[in-house]
Amino acid sequence: MKDAEDTEKWLDALRSVLPVEAVKVDHETRAAHDHDETEDLHFLPQAVVFPATPEEVAAVIKIAAHFGVPVTPVAAQTGLSGGALPVKGGIALSTQKLNRILDIDVANFQATVEPGVINQVFHEACKEQGMFYPPDPSSWGTSTLGGNVAYNAGGPKAVKYGVTSAYVLNLEVVLPNGEIVWTGANVLKNSTGYNLTQLFVGSEGTLGVVTKIVVRLLPYPRHSYTLLAPFESAERACAVVSKIFMAGIVPSGLEFMERDALDWTMRYVDGVSIPTGPNIAAHLLLEVDGTDEETVLREAEKLAELVEAEGATEVLFAQSASERDALWKLRRRVGEAVKKHSIYKEEDTVVPRAALPQLLAAVKRIGAEYGFKSVCYGHAGDGNLHVNIVKGDLTDEAWNGPLLKEGIRALFAEVRTLGGTISGEHGIGYVQQEYLDLAFSNAALEAQRAIKRALDPKNILNPGKMGMDKAYE
């Protein structure tokens, strides 16, 4: 009875600082916020709130801190590591209403946005003014800039232009005590004190709730060429990646897709068909861009010659913008297609790019040893391979059992041996935290937990994530 009484108290407190319609406790709304795109996991929050200003976010956090109620920041729920799962119940704090592009400052090549802005919407708004915001995760049509900041999202363009952290100049953040702070300054150089901005980028909502984002922009590259290169050997396709950079070419996109990934995607994407011979094992999707068309064309031709010399067969040159868009549509829909085919666990491995062939071979060897099938694709230019372990015909017992976890641990151990780490862009969230000991020493983990304790002494912000609960044991 006391728990119910306490819940009513903090719900009443929320209703006193937010509009009535901004506090939802009906089952439909709560169920809509009990999951993200991670496997088939569901955790029901007790309430969902929709603040529309930083001050309203701060008021929610102060109430949560007072009553000791967990708060899970929720953006578009497109994450793949369980970061937006309200595993401790409490409040799901949606950034849906914080969705304005506040300013695109063309003269200074920067913009100020709220966290609920959709990545693609922002990208296109910048393009209209000749500006370019490069980070473009595959979920760019639905994922938000706040979520991208929380997980330091990358995407296909990261190989040339870098990930989200390379563009964030300053953040407005609500701290776990409800105070609103700016972390830096709207300038390109800043060595004033600790770099709090980069501390919050990638912190997965465990240290604060981002309410404004200031990013730097680039001039929009006016010309690009896209190629699709099929290979009869997946490992040979991976081996080409390093040689491309050794030849002095820096693609704006360099993606790897196993045959199954492409075949499955074409079943679910209407109007797109790529001819694939029976012996084709994998494809590389390549793109170059720039401001001078002749220079970009020469680079594309050089790229085609190189991949053909390394074993690619019948390289497809996109002849129009529609063909280029179709190829990228296929790549961006791979994850969705795999999920429609089967429940899956996506392991976001990353290694130095020259080690990609060894990583792919290890994935298949470990899968055979531990009894799982995998479909691989990812950002080959970054050495970032998404290993999708599909449930397929596995029983629930095998899928949730210790042998599969042992196999994933063996895979991550191999990644570390190759000089990589266990997440390139999806974060640790809920599902990967048990493997953190492979990525960090005890001292490094304790340093991170000390930061969490200092900023969030009551552990109210996104508890149950990133191994941070151990900070309070």
PEUR-V609959 format. One record per residue. RES is the residue in three letters. PHI is phi in whole degrees, -180 to 180 (999 if undefined). Layout:
BEGIN
res=[RES/RES]
phi=[PHI/PHI]
END
This chain:
BEGIN
res=[MET/LYS/ASP/ALA/GLU/ASP/THR/GLU/LYS/TRP/LEU/ASP/ALA/LEU/ARG/SER/VAL/LEU/PRO/VAL/GLU/ALA/VAL/LYS/VAL/ASP/HIS/GLU/THR/ARG/ALA/ALA/HIS/ASP/HIS/ASP/GLU/THR/GLU/ASP/LEU/HIS/PHE/LEU/PRO/GLN/ALA/VAL/VAL/PHE/PRO/ALA/THR/PRO/GLU/GLU/VAL/ALA/ALA/VAL/ILE/LYS/ILE/ALA/ALA/HIS/PHE/GLY/VAL/PRO/VAL/THR/PRO/VAL/ALA/ALA/GLN/THR/GLY/LEU/SER/GLY/GLY/ALA/LEU/PRO/VAL/LYS/GLY/GLY/ILE/ALA/LEU/SER/THR/GLN/LYS/LEU/ASN/ARG/ILE/LEU/ASP/ILE/ASP/VAL/ALA/ASN/PHE/GLN/ALA/THR/VAL/GLU/PRO/GLY/VAL/ILE/ASN/GLN/VAL/PHE/HIS/GLU/ALA/CYS/LYS/GLU/GLN/GLY/MET/PHE/TYR/PRO/PRO/ASP/PRO/SER/SER/TRP/GLY/THR/SER/THR/LEU/GLY/GLY/ASN/VAL/ALA/TYR/ASN/ALA/GLY/GLY/PRO/LYS/ALA/VAL/LYS/TYR/GLY/VAL/THR/SER/ALA/TYR/VAL/LEU/ASN/LEU/GLU/VAL/VAL/LEU/PRO/ASN/GLY/GLU/ILE/VAL/TRP/THR/GLY/ALA/ASN/VAL/LEU/LYS/ASN/SER/THR/GLY/TYR/ASN/LEU/THR/GLN/LEU/PHE/VAL/GLY/SER/GLU/GLY/THR/LEU/GLY/VAL/VAL/THR/LYS/ILE/VAL/VAL/ARG/LEU/LEU/PRO/TYR/PRO/ARG/HIS/SER/TYR/THR/LEU/LEU/ALA/PRO/PHE/GLU/SER/ALA/GLU/ARG/ALA/CYS/ALA/VAL/VAL/SER/LYS/ILE/PHE/MET/ALA/GLY/ILE/VAL/PRO/SER/GLY/LEU/GLU/PHE/MET/GLU/ARG/ASP/ALA/LEU/ASP/TRP/THR/MET/ARG/TYR/VAL/ASP/GLY/VAL/SER/ILE/PRO/THR/GLY/PRO/ASN/ILE/ALA/ALA/HIS/LEU/LEU/LEU/GLU/VAL/ASP/GLY/THR/ASP/GLU/GLU/THR/VAL/LEU/ARG/GLU/ALA/GLU/LYS/LEU/ALA/GLU/LEU/VAL/GLU/ALA/GLU/GLY/ALA/THR/GLU/VAL/LEU/PHE/ALA/GLN/SER/ALA/SER/GLU/ARG/ASP/ALA/LEU/TRP/LYS/LEU/ARG/ARG/ARG/VAL/GLY/GLU/ALA/VAL/LYS/LYS/HIS/SER/ILE/TYR/LYS/GLU/GLU/ASP/THR/VAL/VAL/PRO/ARG/ALA/ALA/LEU/PRO/GLN/LEU/LEU/ALA/ALA/VAL/LYS/ARG/ILE/GLY/ALA/GLU/TYR/GLY/PHE/LYS/SER/VAL/CYS/TYR/GLY/HIS/ALA/GLY/ASP/GLY/ASN/LEU/HIS/VAL/ASN/ILE/VAL/LYS/GLY/ASP/LEU/THR/ASP/GLU/ALA/TRP/ASN/GLY/PRO/LEU/LEU/LYS/GLU/GLY/ILE/ARG/ALA/LEU/PHE/ALA/GLU/VAL/ARG/THR/LEU/GLY/GLY/THR/ILE/SER/GLY/GLU/HIS/GLY/ILE/GLY/TYR/VAL/GLN/GLN/GLU/TYR/LEU/ASP/LEU/ALA/PHE/SER/ASN/ALA/ALA/LEU/GLU/ALA/GLN/ARG/ALA/ILE/LYS/ARG/ALA/LEU/ASP/PRO/LYS/ASN/ILE/LEU/ASN/PRO/GLY/LYS/MET/GLY/MET/ASP/LYS/ALA/TYR/GLU]
phi=[999/-64/-60/-64/-65/-63/-60/-63/-65/-75/-67/-63/-64/-62/-68/-80/-115/-121/-58/-54/-73/-93/-121/-115/-127/-69/-63/-62/-67/-63/-67/-69/-118/-100/-153/-129/-96/-85/47/-126/-88/-139/-138/-85/-77/-81/-155/-124/-118/-128/-66/-115/-141/-58/-65/-69/-60/-60/-64/-62/-66/-63/-66/-62/-65/-64/-95/69/-97/-63/-127/-110/-65/-127/-106/-94/61/-102/-67/-121/-122/81/-66/-100/-80/-78/-66/-106/73/70/-108/-95/-101/-85/-98/-55/-85/-92/-129/-103/-85/-78/-166/-116/-93/-64/-62/-108/52/-151/-144/-121/-136/-95/-69/-85/-71/-72/-54/-64/-60/-67/-54/-72/-65/-67/-59/-60/-107/77/-105/-133/-111/-71/-56/-146/-56/-56/-90/-60/-75/-130/-74/-102/-66/-65/-65/-62/-67/-60/-114/50/-62/-112/120/-57/-76/-62/-60/-101/-108/96/-92/-53/-59/-73/-118/-82/-97/-161/-137/-96/-133/-93/-77/-62/-94/92/-78/-103/-134/-99/-91/-154/-148/-87/-135/-81/-125/-158/-120/-102/77/-61/-85/-66/-57/-72/-64/-80/-67/87/-87/58/71/-92/-116/179/-109/-75/-119/-146/-133/-110/-123/-89/-125/-124/-66/-74/-70/-80/-132/-153/-132/-123/-130/-121/-116/-86/-132/-83/-127/-65/-67/-68/-60/-65/-68/-66/-54/-63/-68/-62/-73/-65/-83/88/-101/-116/-66/-86/-155/-150/-112/-113/-139/-67/-54/-58/-60/-70/-61/-64/-67/-65/-70/-110/-114/-72/80/-127/-141/-116/-67/-132/-71/-65/-98/-75/-104/-162/-130/-110/-103/-124/-145/-125/-146/169/-99/-109/-64/-64/-63/-66/-63/-60/-66/-65/-64/-63/-64/-62/-62/-65/-68/-66/-65/-99/113/-70/-119/50/-62/-94/-97/-64/-92/-152/-62/-68/-66/-62/-63/-65/-63/-72/-62/-58/-64/-71/-97/-60/-59/-63/-67/-62/-66/-67/-74/-168/-57/-149/-112/-102/-100/-96/-76/-147/-135/-54/-58/-68/-93/-57/-59/-65/-65/-61/-62/-66/-58/-70/-64/-68/-61/-65/-71/-105/79/-127/-100/-131/-124/-115/-160/152/-90/-60/-63/-100/73/-101/-106/-86/-100/-95/-88/-95/-68/52/-92/-65/-72/-58/-63/-70/-65/-102/-87/-69/-65/-66/-63/-63/-65/-65/-63/-63/-64/-65/-63/-66/-59/-66/-60/-82/92/-105/-146/-89/-152/-94/-155/-90/85/-95/52/-94/-86/-105/-67/-71/-104/-62/-63/-78/-95/-133/-74/-59/-65/-67/-64/-66/-62/-66/-68/-66/-64/-60/-61/-66/-86/-132/-62/-96/54/-95/-90/47/-66/83/-126/58/71/-78/-61/-65/-66/-112/-82]
END
